[in-house]
Amino acid sequence: MPQPSAAPPAPAPAPEAAAPPRPRPPAVRATLVASAVALLLIAAIVLGSRLLRNFDSALLPYAVATVFLAFGVAYRYTVWISAPPARRLFRQGWRSFFSPENFRTAPTALPRMIATYLGFQKFLGARSHARWAAHQLLFWGCLLAAVITFPLTWGWFTFTSGTGSGPGYEMRIWGFKVIGFDSASVVGWAMFHGLDLAAGLVIAGAGYFLWRRMRDRAATTGQRFGYDLIPLLALIVVSVTGLLLTFSEVFLHGGGYAFLAILHMASVVFTLIYIPFGKFFHIVQRPAAVGMQLFKYTARQNDKIFTCRRCGEPVDTAPYIEGLRGTMRELHLEFDEFTTYCPRCKRILRGGAYLTHVKRGFS
């Protein structure tokens, strides 16, 4: 009898397609970036101080705090721009910054925005002239203190006397002479008391905001002690203890100077470490807003204004609306069409939806 034929062999399973590499979690990527930034700062301190020959060991706690500051700022900034809205803003800002077309059509746009939006913060003047003035005192005082303190802490700036006791001094950067000055002159006094001037500006600005948070009902209702008051108190403590060091040296012949130096150092280290994790982080975020303002400005020059789908009133530029809709789609928000209406029509649509779907259920 004929034997039954053997069953055909089963087909070999198709090879599975290689899965795309999974991106690193934001925390891991942020840790790597922050570690690289901290290591680069350490290398810059070593090289800038001429292999630590110009590094003052008494300032070591300040230098360590700045390394932690660099790590914290880089970590939080990397996590921040990993979110879809911030990432889109970040990319569009840099794309506008490096666009040859923008430089050709609006060469002065970026300098003007840096000066008005970042430097003098004119947008604050629309809220209150007093708040704008206080913010300017705080901003320029902190900037002056940072420009002086950080290079001195890292050993990049040195002041040397050719005669041993003065009055002639030389300011050197990375070991190279920049200027010479007389310590008894106005320039010399400003050189050695720049931090005192910065402290006066900071105390005036922070004092106003602290007074406002104690008296203004609109400010007191929503403030939080750790987020709103601690930063102001920290700035005032740093500034006051710094002025007390000068007071001890000039009027008390060094009395209590050692204790005040430790107290000032502790307040500065705490403030530097607090910056990446508190309200001060908006200082790092603010330059990104300049990039977004540049993107919106150049889009207004080159693109048509998008009009409301309901009333026809201008809303914003088409690239800005499309970017906002793209961000909402990335966040899986199912109402991105809502961005194509002006604020007034949004309120009308919300009110109509409430009347239709909510009030209908009430007898």
Number of C-alpha atoms within 10 A of each C-alpha: 3 4 5 6 6 6 6 6 6 6 6 6 6 6 6 6 6 6 6 6 6 6 7 9 10 17 14 12 16 22 18 15 16 23 19 15 19 20 14 14 19 17 13 15 21 18 16 22 24 15 13 15 12 18 22 15 12 9 14 13 15 21 25 16 17 21 22 20 22 23 25 25 22 23 23 20 19 20 19 16 17 18 14 16 17 16 16 17 22 17 15 20 21 15 15 22 18 10 10 12 13 22 15 9 12 14 12 11 15 19 11 12 19 16 12 14 18 19 13 18 17 16 12 16 14 9 10 11 12 14 17 19 18 20 23 20 20 25 20 17 24 19 14 17 18 14 12 16 16 15 18 21 22 26 26 23 24 20 14 16 16 11 9 9 9 14 14 17 20 19 17 16 18 16 16 12 14 11 10 16 18 16 18 11 12 10 12 17 13 13 16 11 14 17 23 20 15 24 26 17 23 30 23 18 26 22 18 19 22 18 10 15 18 13 11 11 10 10 14 13 9 9 13 11 8 10 13 19 17 17 20 21 16 18 21 22 19 22 26 17 20 22 21 17 21 17 15 16 14 11 9 12 11 13 14 13 17 12 11 17 15 12 15 21 18 14 19 22 19 14 22 19 20 19 19 23 13 15 16 17 16 11 12 14 14 12 14 18 15 19 23 20 18 24 21 20 18 18 19 16 13 12 12 13 18 20 17 19 16 13 11 11 16 14 18 18 20 18 18 20 19 15 15 18 20 17 20 18 14 12 12 10 11 10 10 16 11 14 17 21 22 20 14 12 17 16 12 11 15 11 11 12 12 12 12 11 9 10 10 9 8 5 4
